[in-house]
Amino acid sequence: MKSNVTLKIEEDLLREARVLAAEEGSSISALLADRLEQAVHQRRGYDQARRNAVARLRSGFDLRWTPIRSRGELHER
């Protein structure tokens, strides 16, 4: 289901938007709907990537660290 939205923009911007829509062979409404959809999908992708990164940080990484040996252990012959 689609809903109507009222938008207030400057005349100069509206004129440029009409030109842009015409160049892309669409209406201003379709142009704006497409751009908004892209912005929402991009935001969702960013949020998902952020959640994944935080989850990896919380689970930690295996760096295969071993404790430093003492001076005596290093110089045993």
N, C-alpha and C positions, 0 to 999 in steps of 0.2 A: 504494500500500500504506500502510495506517495502522498506527501503533504505539501501544501504551499507555504512559502516563506516570503516575507516582505523584507526588502533590503534597501537601505539608504546609502547611496554612494554619490560622490562628486560627479558632476556632468562630464568632466574631462575623462575621468576613469570609465564611466559608462560608454563614452564614445570609443575609447580604446578597446574596451571589452567587446563591443559590437564588431569592431574590425577584426580582433583576434578570433572571435567565434566564427565570423564569415570566412576567414582564412582557413580555419579548421573544418569548415563545412558543417557547423552545428549552431545551435542556439546558445544564447547566454546562459539559459537555464541548464542545458546539457553540459556546457563548459564548466559552470560552477559545480554542478553535481559531480562531475568526473574529478575535478580538482579536490573537492572535499573528500570524496571516496579514497583518493590516493593518500591524502593526509591522514585519514583515519587508519588505513592499512599500514602506513609507515609507522604510525604511533604504536599500533598493536605489535608490530614486529620489533620495535625498539623495546617495548615493555617486556615482551617474551625473552628477548636476548638478555635484558637486565636481570630478570628472574633467574635465568639459567646461569649467568655469571655469578650471582650471589649464592646460588645453591652450590656451585663448584667451590667457591671460596669457603663456605661453611663446612663442606665435607673435607676440605684440605687436599693437599697434594703430597704424594710420596716422593720426597726428594732424596731418599736413600742415604740420609745423613747418618754418620756414625760419630760417636763421641770422640773428641780429640784425645790422643794418647798422651800419656805423661812423658816428660823428658827422659826419664829412665827407660821407658819402653821403646822410645824412638832410638835410643843409643845403645841398646843391648847388642852384644856381639856374640 
